[in-house]
Amino acid sequence: MKRTLILIPAFLLLMNGVAFAQFPSRTRSPNPAVPPALDTTKADSKDQERFDLNFPEGGTPQMLVDAINKKLKTPINAIIPLESQSDLIPPFSVKQVTVEELFATLEAASQKTVRYVTGTTIDVNGGKRDQYQPQSVASGFRRQVPGGAWFYYNTELPDFRQLPERICRFYLLEPYLKERKVEDITTALETGWKMLGKQAPKLSFHPETKLLIAVGEPDQLQLIDQALMQLAPVAARSEMSPKAGDASSGTVPDSGKKR
């Protein structure tokens, strides 16, 4: 009887051990969008190459990869998604680091907490109040296997509630067309948007009313206001310039007769 009492707990303990071995517990990352970190203990020997790097003005992920490859004997391979190619990496200067150490440090420095709009409540007076939820975000380079290609990721999502609205504005160009063509004005505007790295809004000229119709974001249309402001003095001089036979000019046209 005593043996039975002793063997039953032991048998149950053994079964618990087997069950635990078959169904191990799993832990989930608090932010599933962040890719898992690479086990640096299995890093390839070529990844141990150390270098100095000065990145004084910062830049895009591709600019960083190009700067690193200039320092290494064996360039690294990196994949950057299209939606992240305009991301900015802050300036830095490091000495005697490996690629693994540099990317891990930059990733840690990028971690922050942002607030996203999750909903809107309306009170009894009709007032609106946005509801926010904090979210930890990060960006950087990681890879899935030692010696493999690096890939850039960014878990910060654009806030869809903060997307700029599109508006429509009308600009009377008649005063500005006495010394130039419509194409001259629109070409100058397109050059300005191109130099700013912004997409040009939709433009359409209505010949009957001499109206330039523009549809875009408010900051895009500000460039039109600035351009017409610079052209205003020229248009005003053209309007005030005396015409032949105009009595206000103080001159009388020569009739061809001699007194």
C-alpha positions as CSV (number, residue, x, y, z in Angstrom):
1,M,0.0,0.0,0.0
2,K,2.8,2.4,0.8
3,R,4.5,1.5,-2.5
4,T,1.3,2.4,-4.4
5,L,1.1,5.8,-2.6
6,I,4.7,6.5,-3.6
7,L,4.5,5.4,-7.2
8,I,1.3,7.3,-8.0
9,P,2.8,10.8,-7.4
10,A,5.9,9.8,-9.2
11,F,3.9,8.6,-12.2
12,L,1.9,11.9,-12.2
13,L,5.1,13.9,-12.0
14,L,6.5,12.0,-15.0
15,M,3.3,12.6,-17.0
16,N,3.4,16.3,-16.2
17,G,7.0,16.4,-17.5
18,V,6.1,14.7,-20.7
19,A,3.1,17.0,-21.3
20,F,5.3,20.0,-20.6
21,A,7.9,18.8,-23.1
22,Q,5.3,18.3,-25.8
23,F,3.5,21.7,-25.3
24,P,6.2,24.3,-24.4
25,S,5.0,27.7,-23.3
26,R,5.3,30.5,-25.9
27,T,5.8,34.2,-25.3
28,R,4.6,36.8,-27.8
29,S,6.4,40.0,-28.5
30,P,4.5,43.1,-27.2
31,N,4.7,44.5,-30.7
32,P,4.3,41.6,-33.2
33,A,5.2,44.0,-36.1
34,V,8.9,44.1,-34.9
35,P,10.9,41.3,-36.4
36,P,12.7,39.0,-34.0
37,A,16.3,39.9,-33.2
38,L,19.1,37.8,-34.7
39,D,21.2,35.6,-32.5
40,T,24.5,37.4,-32.6
41,T,26.4,34.4,-31.1
42,K,26.1,32.7,-34.5
43,A,27.4,35.6,-36.5
44,D,29.6,34.9,-39.5
45,S,33.3,35.7,-39.1
46,K,33.1,38.3,-41.9
47,D,30.7,40.3,-39.7
48,Q,33.4,40.9,-37.2
49,E,35.1,43.5,-39.5
50,R,35.4,46.8,-37.6
51,F,35.4,50.2,-39.1
52,D,34.9,53.9,-38.4
53,L,32.0,55.8,-39.8
54,N,31.1,59.5,-39.8
55,F,27.5,60.2,-40.8
56,P,27.4,63.9,-40.0
57,E,24.2,65.0,-41.7
58,G,22.2,61.8,-41.4
59,G,20.2,60.6,-44.4
60,T,18.0,57.9,-45.8
61,P,18.5,54.1,-45.1
62,Q,20.1,53.7,-48.6
63,M,22.5,56.5,-47.9
64,L,23.6,54.8,-44.7
65,V,24.1,51.4,-46.5
66,D,26.2,53.2,-49.2
67,A,28.4,54.8,-46.5
68,I,28.9,51.5,-44.8
69,N,29.8,49.7,-48.0
70,K,32.5,52.2,-48.7
71,K,34.2,51.2,-45.4
72,L,34.0,47.4,-45.8
73,K,36.0,45.0,-47.7
74,T,32.9,42.8,-48.3
75,P,29.8,45.0,-48.9
76,I,26.6,44.2,-47.2
77,N,23.3,43.4,-48.9
78,A,20.3,45.3,-47.8
79,I,16.6,45.5,-48.8
80,I,14.7,48.7,-48.2
81,P,10.9,48.8,-48.8
82,L,9.6,51.5,-51.1
83,E,7.5,53.1,-48.4
84,S,10.6,53.5,-46.2
85,Q,13.1,54.8,-48.7
86,S,12.4,58.4,-47.6
87,D,12.9,57.7,-43.9
88,L,15.6,59.7,-42.2
89,I,18.4,58.3,-40.0
90,P,19.9,60.8,-37.5
91,P,23.5,61.9,-37.8
92,F,26.2,60.1,-35.8
93,S,29.9,59.3,-35.6
94,V,31.2,55.9,-34.4
95,K,34.6,54.2,-34.2
96,Q,35.7,50.6,-34.3
97,V,32.2,49.1,-34.6
98,T,30.8,46.1,-36.5
99,V,27.8,46.3,-38.7
100,E,25.9,44.2,-36.1
101,E,26.8,46.6,-33.3
102,L,26.0,49.7,-35.4
103,F,22.6,48.5,-36.5
104,A,21.7,47.3,-33.0
105,T,22.6,50.7,-31.5
106,L,20.6,52.7,-34.2
107,E,17.6,50.4,-33.6
108,A,17.7,51.0,-29.9
109,A,18.0,54.8,-30.4
110,S,15.0,54.8,-32.7
111,Q,12.6,53.3,-30.1
112,K,9.9,55.6,-28.9
113,T,6.2,55.7,-27.9
114,V,3.7,57.5,-30.1
115,R,-0.1,58.0,-29.7
116,Y,-2.5,56.9,-32.4
117,V,-6.1,58.0,-32.7
118,T,-8.3,54.9,-32.1
119,G,-11.7,56.6,-32.1
120,T,-13.8,59.8,-31.5
121,T,-16.4,60.5,-28.8
122,I,-19.1,63.2,-29.1
123,D,-20.4,64.9,-25.9
124,V,-23.9,66.3,-25.3
125,N,-22.9,69.7,-26.7
126,G,-21.7,68.2,-30.0
127,G,-18.0,68.6,-29.2
128,K,-15.6,65.9,-30.5
129,R,-12.8,64.4,-28.5
130,D,-10.3,61.9,-30.0
131,Q,-9.3,58.8,-28.2
132,Y,-5.6,57.8,-28.3
133,Q,-3.7,54.7,-27.6
134,P,0.1,54.6,-27.0
135,Q,2.2,52.3,-29.2
136,S,5.9,51.5,-29.0
137,V,7.6,51.9,-32.4
138,A,11.1,51.4,-33.7
139,S,13.0,51.2,-37.0
140,G,16.3,49.8,-38.2
141,F,18.0,47.0,-40.0
142,R,17.7,43.3,-39.1
143,R,18.2,40.0,-40.9
144,Q,16.8,36.5,-40.5
145,V,20.0,34.4,-40.8
146,P,23.7,35.0,-40.0
147,G,25.5,36.3,-43.0
148,G,22.2,36.9,-44.9
149,A,20.9,40.1,-46.4
150,W,19.7,42.9,-44.1
151,F,16.2,44.4,-44.4
152,Y,15.0,47.7,-43.1
153,Y,11.7,48.0,-41.2
154,N,9.7,50.8,-39.5
155,T,6.8,50.0,-37.3
156,E,5.6,53.6,-37.1
157,L,2.4,53.9,-39.0
158,P,1.0,57.2,-40.4
159,D,-2.0,58.5,-38.5
160,F,-4.8,58.3,-40.9
161,R,-6.7,61.0,-39.0
162,Q,-3.8,63.4,-39.6
163,L,-3.7,63.1,-43.4
164,P,-3.9,66.6,-45.0
165,E,-7.1,67.4,-46.7
166,R,-7.3,68.4,-50.4
167,I,-8.9,71.7,-51.3
168,C,-9.7,73.6,-54.4
169,R,-8.7,77.2,-55.1
170,F,-9.2,79.6,-58.0
171,Y,-6.6,82.1,-59.2
172,L,-7.4,84.9,-61.6
173,L,-4.4,85.1,-64.0
174,E,-5.6,87.8,-66.4
175,P,-3.4,90.6,-64.8
176,Y,-0.4,88.3,-65.2
177,L,-0.9,87.3,-68.8
178,K,-0.1,90.7,-70.4
179,E,3.7,89.9,-70.6
180,R,3.8,86.1,-70.3
181,K,1.9,83.0,-71.2
182,V,0.1,80.6,-68.9
183,E,2.7,77.9,-69.6
184,D,5.4,80.3,-68.2
185,I,3.7,80.5,-64.9
186,T,2.8,76.8,-64.5
187,T,6.3,75.8,-65.6
188,A,7.8,78.0,-62.8
189,L,5.4,76.5,-60.3
190,E,6.3,72.9,-61.3
191,T,9.9,73.7,-61.0
192,G,9.4,75.0,-57.4
193,W,7.5,71.8,-56.4
194,K,10.1,69.6,-58.0
195,M,12.9,71.4,-56.1
196,L,11.0,71.0,-52.8
197,G,10.6,67.3,-53.5
198,K,6.8,67.6,-53.5
199,Q,4.3,66.3,-55.9
200,A,2.6,69.0,-57.9
201,P,-1.2,69.5,-57.4
202,K,-3.7,69.2,-60.2
203,L,-3.8,72.3,-62.3
204,S,-6.3,73.4,-65.0
205,F,-6.6,76.7,-66.8
206,H,-10.0,78.0,-67.9
207,P,-9.4,80.3,-70.9
208,E,-12.9,81.9,-70.9
209,T,-12.5,83.2,-67.3
210,K,-8.7,83.3,-67.2
211,L,-8.9,81.3,-64.0
212,L,-6.3,78.8,-62.9
213,I,-8.0,76.0,-61.0
214,A,-5.7,74.1,-58.5
215,V,-6.6,71.1,-56.4
216,G,-4.2,69.8,-53.7
217,E,-3.1,70.1,-50.2
218,P,-3.0,73.5,-48.6
219,D,0.8,73.6,-48.3
220,Q,1.1,72.7,-52.0
221,L,-1.1,75.6,-53.0
222,Q,0.8,78.1,-50.9
223,L,3.5,78.0,-53.6
224,I,1.0,79.5,-56.1
225,D,0.2,82.4,-53.7
226,Q,4.0,83.1,-53.3
227,A,4.6,83.0,-57.1
228,L,1.7,85.3,-57.9
229,M,2.8,87.7,-55.1
230,Q,6.2,88.0,-56.8
231,L,4.6,88.6,-60.2
232,A,2.1,91.2,-58.8
233,P,4.4,94.3,-59.1
234,V,5.1,93.4,-62.8
235,A,1.4,93.0,-63.4
236,A,0.7,96.3,-61.7
237,R,3.3,98.1,-63.8
238,S,1.8,96.7,-66.9
239,E,-1.6,97.9,-65.9
240,M,-0.4,101.4,-65.1
241,S,1.9,101.8,-68.2
242,P,0.6,104.7,-70.4
243,K,-0.9,103.8,-73.7
244,A,-0.6,105.8,-76.9
245,G,-3.3,108.5,-77.0
246,D,-4.1,108.2,-73.3
247,A,-4.7,111.7,-71.9
248,S,-3.6,110.7,-68.5
249,S,-0.1,110.2,-69.8
250,G,0.4,113.9,-70.2
251,T,1.3,113.6,-73.9
252,V,-0.7,114.2,-77.0
253,P,-0.1,112.1,-80.1
254,D,1.5,113.9,-83.0
255,S,-1.1,114.6,-85.6
256,G,1.6,115.2,-88.2
257,K,0.6,118.9,-88.8
258,K,3.1,121.6,-88.3
259,R,2.1,124.9,-86.6
